[in-house]
Amino acid sequence: MIQNNKMKKIMLMLLLPTVIMSSCGGQTNKQNSTKKEKSEMKTIMLTKAEFLQKVASYESNPTEWKYLGDKPAIIDFYASWCGPCKAIAPILEELAAEYDGQIYVYKVDTEAERELAGAFGIRSIPSLLFVPMEGQPQMAQGALPKEAFKQAIDEVLLGKK
């Protein structure tokens, strides 16, 4: 498991608090949606096993972050019952399509992947991990507007200024 104090160092707030609109913290509402996922979705659902293969093998290397992907990524830690998570889902789909081939947009269901969410200290959702190709990932919490996502993608993930 990743050391909590090590992860706290890399889980920096990405954007100013003024762009954070809302989040679901510690809620336990279990209104699980049974909506079928559309086949044209550009976001990629991750299980813990897939996370360990595609993002970071934190179990075998608990003291050092080493991104395993070939493109920068956004990882959305969400729950199906979370209103703000539902609000940003279409934004993330749009961004995945708009930046297709440049970044990955992953989604981790915190209800199904509790161990993975715990390893990253997820206490409030949505929590978004921005993972550049080099350097440490950065965490943002809350429902961000599309323009804030675009700014973070361009500046943090793609290195455009």
Secondary structure as UniProt FT lines:
FT   HELIX           4..10
FT   HELIX           17..19
FT   STRAND          24..25
FT   TURN            39..40
FT   STRAND          44..45
FT   HELIX           48..54
FT   TURN            58..60
FT   TURN            62..63
FT   STRAND          73..78
FT   TURN            80..81
FT   HELIX           83..98
FT   TURN            99..102
FT   STRAND          104..109
FT   TURN            110..112
FT   HELIX           114..119
FT   TURN            120..121
FT   STRAND          124..125
FT   STRAND          127..131
FT   STRAND          138..141
FT   HELIX           146..152
FT   HELIX           153..157
//
